[in-house]
């Protein structure tokens, strides 16, 4: 598996983390992705959620649509991933903060797909089983930020501080954001 999180040439300027002001088209991008996943997975995927900063209106974010696709039967997880790959995705290792969540194998396992197959990611799909910790944590964080704009702004400010402090270096940025997300999850009582 490849990893957009551990690019060996992270000092290459073209691999630098890019942040953008919120783009209203992100919601449409999600809806198209959701529709494609549900159609291609032929009932294996029963829920698709838009998560991450692109799912919270007004926030500065990496221009990457984060999605959680939920399979009803854990036995269908690998098959669903294979079908999603057919939508011009490739499998990748989990991001550092997701990789810290249990469980990493077995029925609650999480797999990650990125689009496009080559170049900078535009979409990340986390494929999980129903009841997975990742699903509840990401949805809860999204809903919290939507309901508490002042907290969303604090996160945005922290994200910009991290981005500046790491000189947009992917490895350093992802590690620092992983720590920030862990702290947010603690604050939310998870």
C-alpha positions, 0 to 999 in steps of 0.5 A: 500500500502507498501512503500520502502521509509518509511521502519520502520526498516531503521536502519537495515543494510540490508535496507541501500541505495546501490550505484553502478557504471553504469552497461551496463546491465541496458539498457537491463533490461529496454528493457525487462521491457518495452517489458513486460509492453507493451505486458501485458497492451494490448494497455493501455500503449502507451509509456514506458520511462527509467528514473533516473540515470540508464538511464544516461550512466556512472553515479553511481546509485541505482541498480533500473531501473526507468520506466515511463509507460504512459496510453493514457486514464486516465480511464485505469490507474488502469487497467494498474497497475493491469496488471503490478502487474501480472509481479511480481510487487506490488504497493507502495507509491510514493517516497518523491520527486514524492509525492510532485508533483501535481496532486496526484489524478484524471486524472493526478494521478501517481501510483507506482509499485515495483519489486520484490514483496518481498525484495529489489527493482530492478525496479520501474514503475511510471504509469501516464496518457499522459501529466502528469507532472512527465513524462515531468519532468523525461524525461527532467531531463534525457535528460539534464543529458545525454546532459550535462555530467558535470552536471551529474557528479555534480549530482553524486558527490552530490548524493555521498555526501548525501549518505555519510552524511546520512550513507546510511539511506534510510529515510534520503537519500530519503528526501535529494535526494527529496530536490536535485531533487526539486532544479534541477527541479527549475534550469530547469525552471519547 
